């Protein structure tokens, strides 16, 4: 895949609304130049659009001197694992799985507002061990310019570990990353926003492997019904389902609603609710803004 190609399958790819093609391409050139200057690099790769684009960019720039690393733990779903495996198989990105042990940290399990800090701290600790043992010069992860407008305690851990943020340094937005990913022919260009399973649990409620497995089973029901972007937020015995506003009406069709109710109850929830506000990223962070 040529990072300087201007088409996919022979057709030009216009930028989405709000994306200036020339600006996005210049940012990509800056990103690739930065990566080419590195001796070697470990890339934290979750399989989402941002980390996939960064893994591809590193692979395109320095080849086998780049290694994408995916952390396996109860917070990483089997679906996301399959997506990650499919991406590296298609693109040829050099890749390995590692195990992280954040669930052995009571500060992570407690699930306070800094949970993501402890998660990223564990991830970067493990990646540093790999880097030191195998001679990698640096570590990078896929935070982008838009992420700085949200609550991101994991970024503090990245700064403490001197982890590089090439997409942020290039000022790449989410829309630009999706445009450039599509232009490069990456299958992740339009993948739904993803986050670890622990993000479905309200702050202050302990995260356990059993609870996350329950959430994963419930989300598999929605995926099997063809919904494109969703979250199952676990509020005790209640499952609060967030769907894209355009897909809400289908969820209330009697047959579909019945299948959601039966499937999510079978996953382990006693009550099933659908949030009328629809899907929004980081909805549980709204609780942090209350007095």
N, C-alpha and C positions, 0 to 999 in steps of 0.2 A: 504494500500500500504506500503510495507516494505522497508524502505530506505536502508536496507542492502541486499536486494534481488539482485541477479545477472542476472535475466532474466525477460523477458516479455512473457507471454503466453507459457512458457516452452522453449523459445529459447534465447540463449545468445545474448546480444546486444553489438556489437563491437563499439568502439568509432569512430567518423568520422575522416577523414584525419586531421592530426594535433593535435588530442586529445590523450593523453596518458591515458589509462583507469585507471591505478593504481594511477597516480597523481590526476586525477579528483576525484576518490573515496576517496583519502586521504583528499582532500580539502572539500569534502562533510562531511566526519567524523568530521573535524575541525569545519565546519559550524554548524552541529547538536549539537556538544558539547557546542559551544558558546551559541546557542539558549536555550539549556536545563538549562543553568546557570541563565537564566533570570526568574524573578518572573512572569512577564506578558508582553505582547507586542501587540501594534497596528501596523499593516502592511499596508502601502499604496499599494493598489492593483488596477492596471489599466486593468488587464486581459491579458497583454502581457506575453511573455515567462519568462522574468526575475522576474517580480512581482508575477507571478503565482507560479514559483518554490520557491520563498521565502515564500509565503503564505503557500504552502504545507509543506515546511521544518519546519516552525514555528508550524503548526498544528501537524506535526509528532513528534515534540520535546516536546511541552508543552500543546497540546490539546486545550481545551476550554479556557485556559488562553491566547490564541492568538486570535486576531480578525482582519480579513482583512477588510479594509475600502476602498470603491470606491467612488470617488468624482463625482457628477453629475453637469454638467453645459453645456452650449451650445457648448463647445469645445469637449465634449465627445459624440461620435456618438452612435446612436441607435444600430448599428451593434456591437460595442464594448460592450455596455451594455448587449446585449444578450449573447455575448461570456463569459462575466464575470459571468452572472447568470448560464450559462451552466456548467462552470468550478466548481463553488462552489457546485452545485447540484450533480455533478459527484463525487467530492472528499470528500464532507462532511466538507470542511473548513468553520469555523464560519465566517459570513460575514454580513456587513451592508453597505447601501448606505448613504452618507451624501451629503449635498448641499454646494457647494462653490460659492463665489460671486466675482470672479476675474473681471468680466465685470463691476463691480461698481468702479473699480480702474482705473482712467484715464491713469496711467502709464502702465497698462497692455494693455488697448485698443489701446494706441498709437503704440504698436507693434515695439518698438525699440529692439536693440539686446539683451537687458536684460529682454525681455518679460517672459522667462521661470523662471527667478528669482522671479518675482511678482506672477506668477502662483503658484510656489512651496511655496512661503511665505504664500499665502492665504491657501493653502492646509494644511501646517503644523500648521498654526494658528488654523484652525478648528480641526485638529487632537489633538492638545494640549488641546483644550477645552473638547473634548471627554475624553482624558486620565485623565485630572484632575477631571472631574466630575464622572468618573467611576473607578478610582483607577488603571489605567494601569501604569506600571512602566516605559515603554519606547515606542518609536516610531521608526520604521525602514522603509527604502525604498530600491528599487531594483537596484540601480546603480551597474554596474559590472566593472571588471578591464579594459575591452576594452573601456568603455565609457570615461575613463580619457584621451583618445587620441583625443577626439572631444571637441567641444565648449559646455560646460555644466554649464550655469549660475545658473541653479536650484540647483547645488551642493553647491553653496555658501549659499543659503537659508537653505539647510539641515544642513550645519555646524553651521550656526547662531542659529538654533533651537536645536542643539545637537541631531540631528536625526541619528540613527544608520545606518550603511551601511554594513550589514553582508556579502553580496556577494563580495563586494570590499575588505573587511577585509580578506576574505578567498582567495583572488586573483583569483576568478572564472571568466573565460572568457565566452563570449557568446557561443562559440562552446561547452565548457564544460557544461554549463547550459543546452543547448539543449540535449546533450548526457545524462546527469543525469536525465533530465525530461523524456526523452524517456524510460530510464531504470526504472523509477518509474511508468511508464504507464500514464503520464500526457498528456492530449490531446493538450497541448500548446507547445509540444516539437518542432514541425515544423511550428508553426503559423507564418505568415508573420510579419516582423517588424512593430510595430505600434507606432503611436505618435498622439498627440492631433490634432484636425482639424486646430487649429491656426497655426500649423507648415507648412501649405500649403500656407500661405500668406507671401509675401516678407516683410522684415523688412521696417518699415516706412509707410506701408499701414495699416490703422486702421482695427482691427478685430472687427466684429460685429456679433451678432447671425444670422442676415439675410445672410451675406456672408458665414458663416460657414455652414448654412443649404443648401445653393446653392452648395457648394463644396461636402457636404455629398450626395446630390442627384446625382451629377455627378459621384462620386465614386461608388454609388450603381449601376449605369449603367455598369461600368467595372466589378464589382463583378458579376452582373447578366450574363455577357458574359463569365464568367469563368476565367478571368485573376487572377493570384495568388498573385502578389505583384505589387502595383501601388500607384501612388500619382497623384492627380489633383492639380497642383499649379495654384493659381488664380493671373493672371496679368491683372487686370482691366477687360476688356471685353474678354480677351484671357484666355482660359484654356490650360495650358501646361501639357500634360499627360506624366508621366514617367512610363514605363513598363520594366519588366525584359528583357534584351537583347534577350533571347531565345524566348520571346513572341512577339517581335516587328513584325516579318514577318506576323504573324496571324492578327495583328492589321491593316496591310495594304492590306489584302484581301478585295476585293471590297464590299462584303456583310457586313463583320464585320466593315470595316471602315465607311460604311454608317450608321450602327446601332450606332456606337460610336458618329458620327457627330450629328445624330438626337437626341439621348438621352442626350448628353451633352449640346446641344443647348436648349433642353427643360428644362434642369436644370437651365438655366438662363444665359449662356454664349453666346456671339455673334459669337465668333471665336473659333475653336477647332484645336489645334496643338499637334503633337506627338514629343517628345524630342528624337532625334536620339541617344543621349548618353545613354538613358535608365535610369532605376531607380537607384538612389543612395541615401543613407540615408543622410539627412541634406544637400541636394544640395544647398539650399538657403544660407547656411553659407559661401559658396564660395564668395558671394558678400562682406562679411566682410573682406576678405583677400586682396581686391583691395586697392591700395594706396589711 
